[in-house]
Amino acid sequence: MPQTLAADAAYGNGELLHWLEQRKITPYMRTRENLAKKDDRLYSIDRFTHDPETNNYICPEGKRLTYVGINARNHTHVWASTPKRCRDCQQKNQCTNGDHRWLSVHIHEAARQRARDLANTPAFARSQHQRRKVEALFAELKNQIGLRRLRLRRMRFVREQFFLAATAQNLKRLVRFLHTNASNAVPTPA
């Protein structure tokens, strides 16, 4: 069983991070953030205070956002204020563009936060360096050796084709290695 996994941000969704956490596999990947354009002028979720006893959020003006439920489409818990609460708010222009404020928090936000914390460690940098080395080899197989598509079917034939391509790649690397060692060798006096 692997102990760590390094991947790019495309794999950093909450479900995978939670799955890895359950299996005690350390995820060295950046989290996948919302691709929708965010308005940086509006308050982020950091400006709101969570009250765990009532499961509500409190805005900077002290108004309550109540728990609405789970949005199954994007796997988030949703809290919302009401138009009445937000109507006369002094900070409404900095908080929302709509008539009231919504907050969405991913259902596996704890796993996402742990992955964000891991991204600032030296072990993360080492794992990303190792990942790039491996991905470079697969890119060479795909782009230079021509393994974009497998020409054979069935697992044993696919395995055989991949081993042949990897052998060709290793022969290329061996030739480069021997060539650099031969050119760096000190000539013997005659």
Backbone bond lengths (Angstrom), bond angles and torsions (degrees), N, CA, C in turn:
res aa  C-N    CA-C-N  psi(-1)  N-CA   C-N-CA  omega(-1)  CA-C   N-CA-C  phi
1 M - - - 1.448 - - 1.525 108.68 -
2 P 1.320 118.61 130.52 1.473 119.64 179.56 1.522 111.26 -68.59
3 Q 1.326 115.50 152.92 1.461 120.11 177.85 1.517 111.84 -102.14
4 T 1.349 117.21 -24.74 1.455 121.20 178.41 1.524 109.04 -135.72
5 L 1.340 114.95 160.07 1.452 121.27 175.92 1.514 107.97 -142.81
6 A 1.332 116.69 126.10 1.461 121.94 176.54 1.517 108.06 -111.11
7 A 1.329 115.87 133.52 1.460 121.15 179.51 1.517 108.29 -155.60
8 D 1.331 115.68 169.77 1.455 118.37 177.84 1.527 110.33 -85.61
9 A 1.317 115.73 178.11 1.465 120.79 -171.86 1.525 113.76 -65.79
10 A 1.314 117.87 -18.65 1.466 119.70 179.04 1.530 111.36 -61.48
11 Y 1.330 117.14 -26.12 1.462 121.22 179.87 1.523 112.16 -95.58
12 G 1.311 118.88 -0.99 1.455 122.28 -174.53 1.513 114.09 -85.04
13 N 1.313 117.89 45.53 1.465 119.44 176.87 1.528 109.26 -90.20
14 G 1.295 116.16 162.92 1.460 121.64 -174.67 1.510 114.21 -61.79
15 E 1.336 117.30 -38.59 1.464 120.25 -177.92 1.526 111.29 -63.58
16 L 1.340 116.76 -46.50 1.467 119.52 -179.31 1.522 110.71 -67.33
17 L 1.320 117.37 -42.32 1.465 120.15 179.17 1.527 111.28 -61.45
18 H 1.323 117.15 -40.01 1.469 121.23 177.10 1.526 110.86 -66.29
19 W 1.334 117.15 -41.95 1.462 122.12 178.59 1.525 110.23 -60.94
20 L 1.339 117.45 -43.44 1.462 121.00 178.75 1.525 111.07 -65.56
21 E 1.321 115.92 -40.51 1.459 120.24 -179.95 1.529 111.58 -62.79
22 Q 1.325 117.47 -39.15 1.460 121.14 178.43 1.526 111.57 -62.53
23 R 1.313 117.06 -30.73 1.464 121.90 -179.19 1.523 113.06 -95.60
24 K 1.338 115.83 8.93 1.459 122.88 177.99 1.531 111.83 59.09
25 I 1.337 115.97 40.24 1.463 122.59 175.19 1.522 106.98 -106.30
26 T 1.326 117.14 123.82 1.458 121.63 -177.89 1.523 109.91 -75.68
27 P 1.338 118.00 119.62 1.470 119.92 -178.79 1.521 111.76 -90.06
28 Y 1.328 116.77 115.06 1.453 121.19 174.56 1.524 108.13 -101.35
29 M 1.335 115.36 77.71 1.460 121.19 178.39 1.520 108.64 -150.17
30 R 1.299 115.40 151.27 1.459 119.97 176.51 1.524 108.65 -76.51
31 T 1.316 116.69 152.63 1.456 119.87 -179.97 1.522 109.49 -80.58
32 R 1.294 114.30 148.47 1.460 119.99 177.42 1.517 107.66 -86.63
33 E 1.311 115.34 116.02 1.458 120.62 -177.32 1.516 109.86 -92.37
34 N 1.315 115.62 168.41 1.457 121.63 -179.82 1.523 109.56 -60.47
35 L 1.330 116.73 127.40 1.442 120.93 -177.58 1.527 112.64 -79.11
36 A 1.325 117.12 -15.82 1.465 120.27 179.28 1.531 109.38 -67.37
37 K 1.310 115.75 143.71 1.468 120.34 -179.01 1.520 109.49 -67.13
38 K 1.321 115.36 126.36 1.456 120.47 179.18 1.526 108.38 -98.48
39 D 1.311 115.45 146.15 1.453 120.89 176.09 1.524 107.46 -87.20
40 D 1.328 117.52 111.21 1.460 121.79 -176.02 1.525 112.52 -70.15
41 R 1.330 117.23 -13.45 1.460 119.74 179.75 1.520 111.40 -78.30
42 L 1.333 117.17 -19.19 1.461 120.42 -177.73 1.521 110.95 -87.41
43 Y 1.323 115.07 155.27 1.461 121.12 179.46 1.524 110.52 -61.40
44 S 1.324 115.46 137.22 1.465 119.96 173.59 1.529 108.53 -88.15
45 I 1.303 115.65 176.22 1.468 120.44 -178.18 1.529 111.35 -65.62
46 D 1.341 116.81 -20.36 1.464 120.37 179.36 1.524 112.32 -64.42
47 R 1.314 117.85 -23.09 1.464 121.77 -179.52 1.527 112.42 -79.20
48 F 1.327 116.93 -10.39 1.460 121.87 -178.25 1.520 109.44 -101.95
49 T 1.324 116.71 147.35 1.465 122.66 -178.85 1.526 108.71 -107.70
50 H 1.332 115.47 129.35 1.463 119.65 178.64 1.520 109.75 -89.85
51 D 1.335 115.55 132.73 1.461 121.95 175.86 1.531 107.23 -106.40
52 P 1.350 118.08 101.82 1.469 120.16 -174.89 1.533 113.55 -66.04
53 E 1.328 118.71 -25.89 1.466 120.65 -178.99 1.526 111.55 -66.00
54 T 1.325 116.21 -43.09 1.468 120.05 -178.93 1.525 112.54 -101.45
55 N 1.332 116.92 -5.70 1.465 123.61 -176.57 1.529 110.42 55.88
56 N 1.323 115.75 45.86 1.457 122.63 176.43 1.520 109.55 -122.23
57 Y 1.308 116.51 160.47 1.459 122.42 170.38 1.522 107.83 -107.45
58 I 1.320 115.55 147.02 1.461 121.85 178.08 1.530 107.05 -115.12
59 C 1.340 115.80 128.25 1.469 120.58 -178.58 1.529 109.48 -79.23
60 P 1.348 117.98 169.84 1.471 120.42 179.59 1.538 113.59 -59.08
61 E 1.317 117.94 -23.05 1.469 121.46 177.81 1.530 111.98 -87.64
62 G 1.332 117.50 -2.03 1.457 121.22 178.25 1.518 113.77 89.71
63 K 1.321 118.24 10.31 1.466 121.07 -179.98 1.526 109.71 -90.77
64 R 1.328 115.29 149.69 1.459 122.08 -171.65 1.531 111.33 -91.71
65 L 1.336 115.62 137.43 1.457 122.76 169.24 1.526 106.11 -109.35
66 T 1.317 117.97 117.49 1.462 121.52 -175.27 1.520 110.58 -90.52
67 Y 1.315 114.09 154.17 1.469 120.86 179.88 1.518 109.15 -72.10
68 V 1.350 115.57 128.27 1.458 121.46 -178.46 1.525 110.81 -98.37
69 G 1.326 116.56 -40.25 1.458 120.65 -178.87 1.515 110.83 146.92
70 I 1.335 115.72 -160.36 1.465 121.55 -178.62 1.520 109.31 -105.61
71 N 1.313 115.37 130.13 1.454 121.32 173.19 1.528 106.05 -87.12
72 A 1.313 117.28 106.54 1.468 121.26 -174.40 1.522 111.59 -69.29
73 R 1.321 117.82 -23.80 1.457 120.56 -177.19 1.524 112.65 -68.12
74 N 1.319 116.90 -43.74 1.465 118.34 -179.86 1.531 112.83 -116.48
75 H 1.331 117.88 15.62 1.467 124.31 172.89 1.531 112.11 56.50
76 T 1.323 116.56 52.10 1.454 120.42 179.76 1.518 110.91 -128.93
77 H 1.335 114.59 150.84 1.453 121.43 166.87 1.525 106.28 -83.26
78 V 1.330 117.10 141.11 1.462 120.74 -175.60 1.524 110.27 -122.67
79 W 1.337 115.15 132.20 1.453 123.16 172.56 1.528 107.14 -119.48
80 A 1.321 116.86 144.48 1.463 119.81 -179.02 1.518 110.89 -143.47
81 S 1.309 113.90 147.84 1.453 121.01 170.44 1.533 106.97 -90.06
82 T 1.299 117.74 -168.12 1.457 120.94 175.65 1.530 108.23 -124.43
83 P 1.322 117.55 156.15 1.471 118.95 177.17 1.535 112.40 -57.72
84 K 1.318 116.54 -33.99 1.457 120.36 179.90 1.528 111.50 -65.17
85 R 1.339 117.36 -42.41 1.471 121.14 179.63 1.524 111.65 -67.25
86 C 1.324 116.75 -35.32 1.469 120.18 -174.70 1.532 113.62 -89.91
87 R 1.324 117.45 -12.36 1.471 121.38 -172.54 1.529 112.61 -56.79
88 D 1.291 118.48 -49.31 1.465 122.23 -174.58 1.529 112.92 -101.42
89 C 1.305 117.96 18.74 1.466 121.70 -176.73 1.534 110.62 -71.78
90 Q 1.321 116.39 136.18 1.461 122.25 179.62 1.536 111.76 -68.76
91 Q 1.343 117.45 -29.31 1.464 121.72 -174.28 1.529 113.16 -106.08
92 K 1.324 117.55 18.49 1.464 121.13 -174.82 1.530 112.19 -59.03
93 N 1.328 118.46 -39.11 1.467 121.49 -178.96 1.520 112.07 -65.15
94 Q 1.337 117.75 -27.87 1.457 120.92 178.23 1.523 112.04 -90.09
95 C 1.327 116.70 -10.45 1.466 121.26 -174.47 1.528 112.61 -100.99
96 T 1.345 117.93 -43.64 1.460 119.92 -174.39 1.525 111.16 -152.44
97 N 1.314 115.67 155.34 1.457 121.77 173.24 1.529 110.88 -93.51
98 G 1.328 117.16 -16.32 1.455 122.58 -177.25 1.518 111.43 -91.57
99 D 1.329 114.67 -165.79 1.462 118.23 179.40 1.528 112.61 -85.66
100 H 1.340 117.26 -13.72 1.464 121.04 173.07 1.530 108.96 -156.15
101 R 1.335 115.88 167.58 1.456 122.11 -172.40 1.520 111.61 -97.79
102 W 1.355 115.01 139.24 1.465 123.74 173.79 1.513 107.80 -118.01
103 L 1.324 117.42 143.85 1.463 122.68 171.91 1.519 108.09 -124.15
104 S 1.320 116.15 135.21 1.462 121.42 176.67 1.515 109.00 -122.45
105 V 1.321 116.08 130.51 1.465 122.27 178.64 1.524 107.07 -128.57
106 H 1.326 116.33 128.54 1.469 121.20 -178.15 1.526 110.46 -60.15
107 I 1.336 116.51 144.66 1.473 119.83 -177.07 1.524 111.80 -65.13
108 H 1.336 117.41 -23.33 1.472 120.87 177.23 1.526 109.89 -112.10
109 E 1.317 116.60 40.83 1.468 121.11 -177.25 1.524 112.01 -62.98
110 A 1.323 118.25 -31.51 1.472 120.49 179.05 1.529 110.47 -62.90
111 A 1.325 117.39 -42.97 1.474 120.53 177.97 1.523 110.52 -67.70
112 R 1.317 117.19 -37.63 1.464 120.83 177.58 1.528 110.80 -64.21
113 Q 1.329 116.80 -40.28 1.463 120.15 -179.91 1.529 111.03 -67.28
114 R 1.328 117.29 -39.26 1.467 119.73 177.36 1.530 110.50 -63.29
115 A 1.334 117.38 -37.62 1.473 120.32 177.09 1.525 110.39 -66.28
116 R 1.335 117.36 -38.29 1.475 120.08 176.83 1.520 110.64 -63.71
117 D 1.339 116.88 -39.62 1.463 120.29 178.95 1.524 111.10 -66.19
118 L 1.335 117.26 -39.35 1.465 120.91 178.42 1.524 111.97 -64.79
119 A 1.326 117.34 -26.86 1.471 121.00 -177.50 1.521 112.34 -66.34
120 N 1.320 118.32 -12.83 1.466 121.67 -179.89 1.523 112.93 -102.04
121 T 1.326 117.55 15.60 1.464 120.68 -177.64 1.527 110.75 -104.47
122 P 1.329 117.67 157.27 1.469 120.45 175.80 1.535 112.53 -63.67
123 A 1.333 116.85 -31.57 1.468 119.82 178.53 1.524 110.79 -63.28
124 F 1.328 117.61 -34.06 1.462 121.56 177.19 1.529 110.14 -63.38
125 A 1.319 116.79 -45.69 1.474 120.88 -179.99 1.526 110.50 -61.80
126 R 1.334 117.77 -42.33 1.471 120.69 178.65 1.526 110.94 -63.57
127 S 1.315 116.94 -43.69 1.470 120.00 -177.65 1.531 110.78 -66.90
128 Q 1.324 117.76 -36.69 1.457 120.25 178.20 1.529 110.93 -68.15
129 H 1.327 116.49 -35.04 1.470 120.08 175.67 1.526 110.51 -64.20
130 Q 1.321 116.84 -44.32 1.467 120.57 177.64 1.526 111.42 -63.99
131 R 1.340 116.57 -39.53 1.463 121.37 179.32 1.523 110.61 -61.32
132 R 1.335 116.86 -43.10 1.468 120.10 -179.68 1.526 111.36 -63.81
133 K 1.336 116.89 -36.16 1.466 119.49 178.42 1.527 110.60 -64.07
134 V 1.317 117.27 -42.96 1.462 121.24 179.79 1.523 110.62 -68.53
135 E 1.335 116.58 -43.35 1.460 119.51 -179.43 1.518 111.81 -64.56
136 A 1.331 117.41 -31.23 1.468 120.31 177.47 1.527 110.06 -63.95
137 L 1.327 117.20 -37.64 1.466 120.32 178.41 1.526 110.99 -66.83
138 F 1.335 116.89 -40.78 1.464 119.41 177.85 1.526 111.06 -68.83
139 A 1.332 117.49 -34.79 1.466 120.17 176.53 1.521 110.75 -64.87
140 E 1.330 117.06 -38.57 1.468 120.36 177.13 1.525 110.15 -64.84
141 L 1.329 117.13 -43.05 1.468 119.87 177.17 1.529 110.60 -58.79
142 K 1.293 116.31 -41.20 1.462 120.80 -175.94 1.525 111.90 -75.63
143 N 1.324 117.78 -47.79 1.459 120.98 -170.98 1.524 114.82 -89.79
144 Q 1.321 118.63 -34.10 1.460 120.11 -175.02 1.523 112.92 -104.19
145 I 1.307 117.53 -33.20 1.461 119.91 -178.00 1.526 110.73 -93.44
146 G 1.303 117.83 -14.02 1.459 121.04 173.34 1.517 115.13 88.43
147 L 1.300 117.50 28.27 1.462 120.44 -179.46 1.532 110.18 -96.64
148 R 1.322 116.45 43.70 1.474 120.17 177.03 1.519 110.50 -70.49
149 R 1.321 116.21 -39.42 1.467 121.12 178.85 1.519 108.17 -131.44
150 L 1.293 114.77 145.09 1.454 119.62 175.39 1.515 108.29 -83.70
151 R 1.307 116.23 133.87 1.449 120.46 -177.24 1.531 112.63 -90.93
152 L 1.308 115.44 -12.58 1.457 120.07 -177.30 1.528 110.46 -112.52
153 R 1.300 116.45 160.53 1.460 122.26 176.88 1.530 108.93 -117.52
154 R 1.295 116.30 166.18 1.459 125.85 -174.67 1.528 109.84 77.51
155 M 1.320 114.14 142.38 1.455 120.61 -171.77 1.526 112.87 -60.59
156 R 1.317 118.25 -39.75 1.474 118.11 -176.10 1.520 111.03 -68.81
157 F 1.337 118.00 -33.60 1.463 120.48 178.17 1.532 111.00 -74.69
158 V 1.331 116.00 -37.21 1.469 120.44 176.69 1.517 109.30 -63.08
159 R 1.324 116.89 -44.41 1.464 121.73 179.00 1.531 110.17 -60.75
160 E 1.328 116.63 -42.64 1.458 121.20 179.61 1.533 110.98 -63.76
161 Q 1.319 116.87 -43.43 1.465 120.55 179.05 1.527 110.62 -64.17
162 F 1.316 116.94 -41.54 1.457 119.92 179.65 1.532 110.47 -66.08
163 F 1.328 118.12 -42.59 1.468 120.82 178.46 1.526 111.27 -61.84
164 L 1.316 117.99 -38.72 1.466 120.69 177.02 1.529 110.87 -64.08
165 A 1.321 117.10 -42.73 1.465 120.74 178.81 1.526 110.75 -65.68
166 A 1.335 117.56 -41.02 1.468 121.10 178.46 1.526 110.51 -66.60
167 T 1.331 117.40 -35.42 1.459 120.78 176.85 1.525 110.35 -64.43
168 A 1.334 117.05 -43.39 1.465 120.32 176.96 1.527 110.50 -61.44
169 Q 1.323 116.73 -40.63 1.463 120.68 178.51 1.520 110.75 -63.79
170 N 1.320 117.82 -43.14 1.461 121.14 179.76 1.527 111.51 -67.40
171 L 1.341 117.76 -35.49 1.465 119.83 175.62 1.525 111.37 -64.11
172 K 1.318 116.72 -40.94 1.467 120.23 175.95 1.528 110.70 -60.40
173 R 1.310 116.44 -43.72 1.464 120.32 179.84 1.528 111.34 -66.74
174 L 1.330 116.86 -37.51 1.470 120.97 178.30 1.526 110.79 -64.51
175 V 1.330 117.75 -41.96 1.467 121.20 178.31 1.527 110.10 -61.91
176 R 1.340 117.16 -44.48 1.476 120.24 177.49 1.524 110.82 -61.74
177 F 1.325 117.06 -41.71 1.458 121.49 -178.97 1.527 110.51 -64.44
178 L 1.330 116.97 -47.14 1.468 120.43 -179.95 1.519 111.30 -65.68
179 H 1.315 117.51 -36.03 1.460 120.99 -179.94 1.525 110.65 -66.23
180 T 1.330 118.87 -42.72 1.465 120.99 179.56 1.526 110.78 -69.47
181 N 1.317 117.87 -35.19 1.477 119.60 177.53 1.518 110.63 -69.65
182 A 1.317 117.93 -37.51 1.475 120.47 -179.90 1.535 110.53 -68.84
183 S 1.312 117.79 -37.24 1.465 120.16 -178.79 1.532 111.15 -76.86
184 N 1.329 118.13 -22.60 1.453 121.53 177.97 1.514 113.48 -89.80
185 A 1.328 117.06 -6.69 1.470 120.65 -177.55 1.535 109.43 -68.85
186 V 1.311 114.91 143.80 1.471 121.01 178.79 1.527 107.61 -81.77
187 P 1.355 117.62 128.05 1.474 118.98 179.22 1.537 110.62 -67.00
188 T 1.320 114.88 140.43 1.472 120.44 179.10 1.526 108.65 -85.31
189 P 1.333 117.85 138.51 1.471 120.23 179.23 1.527 110.87 -68.33
190 A 1.321 115.58 140.41 1.470 120.32 -178.58 1.491 112.64 -93.36
